[in-house]
Amino acid sequence: QSALTQPPSVSGSPGQSVTISCTGTTGDIGSTDHVSWYRQPPGTAPKLMIYKVINRPSGVPDRFSGSKSGNTASLTISGLQAEDEADYYCSSLSGRVYVFGTGTNVAVL
Amino acid sequence: EVQLVESGGGLVQPGGSLRLSCTASGFTFDNYWVTWVRQSPGGGLEWVAIISPDGGEKFYADSVKGRFTISRDNAKNSLRLQMDSLRVEETAVYHCAREGYVGGFDYWGQGTLVTVSS
C-alpha cells in the first residue's frame, strides 16, 4: 500500500489550464476504474471532485476533468480561477483497500 | 442535509488507546460503506479503514492492521474507531467519510484531532 505519486506543486495564471498527474501501479490505478480526485482548501475537509476516473459529482464545474492511461490518472483544471487554489489528492481502490496520492498544491499566479 | 460529526479526539500517550466516534445524519446510514481517513499536521491524506453497511466486512490499511478496529452501530447511526498501541507518528486529524454508491468518498466530517505525545 504505497502512496500514489503526485507532483508536489503546479501553478498557472488565471484562465490557463493545469494538469495534475497521479502515478500508481498495475495493482491499483492500472486495474481499477475507481479513481477519484479531491480538493482540500486549507483548514477544510476534502471535497470529492471526480469519481470513477472521469465523472463529476453534481455541482462540480465542468472545468474539472479526469482521465486515465495505464497506471497514471490525471486531473485537468481548465480556465483556472483564484478559488481553485488548494491541495488536490487522487485516490485509487485496490481490491477493497484504498490508497491516496501524495498531494499536489495548485497555485494561481 | 448529510452530516458526519466526529468526536473523541484528544491527547494520549504513546502506547495508549483512544476510541473515536462519528455520528451520521441526513441519510440512511445502514445503506452505505463508511470509512476513516487521517491527515497528519501539514501532511497528506492517509486511508485507515472501511466497513460495510451491515458491519460484516472490514478492511484496514497495513499500517494499522491488528491495532485499530472499525465498527458501527446502525441503530445509533454511529461509526467508531478503536485505536490501540498508538504511535507518535499517528498524530493526525481523523475524518470519517461516506463512500458513495458510484464511487469516491462523497461526504466528509470536519475531523477530530488525535495527539499522541508523552
Interface residues (C-beta under 8 A of the other chain):
Chain A: Q1 A3 D33 H34 S36 Y38 Q40 T44 A45 P46 K47 L48 I50 Y51 K52 N55 P57 D87 Y89 S91 L93 G95 R96 V97 Y98 V99 F100 G101 T102 G103
Chain B: T35 V37 G44 L45 E46 W47 I50 E57 F59 Y60 A61 D62 S63 H95 A97 G100 V102 G103 G104 F105 D106 W108 G109 Q110 G111
